[in-house]
Amino acid sequence: MLLSGLFLLLCSLSLCPAVLGAARPQLLVERSGSRMLREVGGFSWEDCGNGRDPVVLRSLSVAPDPISIPGTLRISAAVSSSKAMASPLKAVLVVEKALGDLWIQLPCIDQMGSCTYDDVCTVLDNIIPPGTACPEPLLTYGIPCHCPFKAGSYSLPASDFTLPDVELPSWMTNGNYRVRAVVSSKGQELACVKLGFSLQSH
C-alpha cells in the first residue's frame, strides 16, 4: 500500500513512473505548447481519512524544497494498514490550480489532472511487470510493489531517486496546486491524502 501511495504522490507531481523503475516518461512529446518542468516546491501533505480509513499515512517527507528537475528527490514515508487490500483498488485524483482566490479543478487529459484510475494494481503491473524484482530501494526495505498488500506497517527510510527531464502540457502552467487522492475498493474508502505544491516550468 505504501507503493500505491507513492505512485499517487508522484503522479500528482507529474513524476510517475520516472522513479518507479520504468522508462523515462514522454508526456505529450512533440505537442505544441508543451513545457519542461524545472521545479516543484512548497510541498505539504495531510491525511484526510479522519481516523476512519483503514490505511493511514503516518509520515511523509519530500526533499529538497524546491525539487530541481532533472535532479535528485529524497523521499521518506510511513504507512499503516489495518486491512489487507487486493485488486481492484480504485484511485480518484482531484487536481486543482489556484487562480487568484479561487481553486479551479483541472480536467483529466492524457492521464494527467483530475483522473480516475479504475485499478492501481493494474497500473503498477504495467510499470513493474509481474515476476520481476521490485526496484530499489523497495526491495531492500521489503515494500511490495504488486497487489495484494498485506495489513501491517510499511516504512521507507529516506531514499534518493533520480529524476529525468519531465515535459508538461501547456495547460499545467506555473502556479500553486492542490490534490486530493482517495483510494477505495468495492465502494469502501480505504485511504485519503491531500497534497499541496507549486510548479515552475520553462
Secondary structure, DSSP 8 states (H G I E B T S, - for coil): -HHHHHHHHHHHTT-TTTTTT-----TTTT-TT-EEEEEEEEEEEEE-STTTSSEEEEEEEEESSSEESSEEEEEEEEEEESS-B-S--EEEEEEEEEETTEEEE--EETTEES-EES-HHHHHHHHS-TTS---TTTTTTT---SS-B-SEEEEEEEEEEEE--EEE-TTS-SEEEEEEEEEEETTEEEEEEEEEEEEEE-
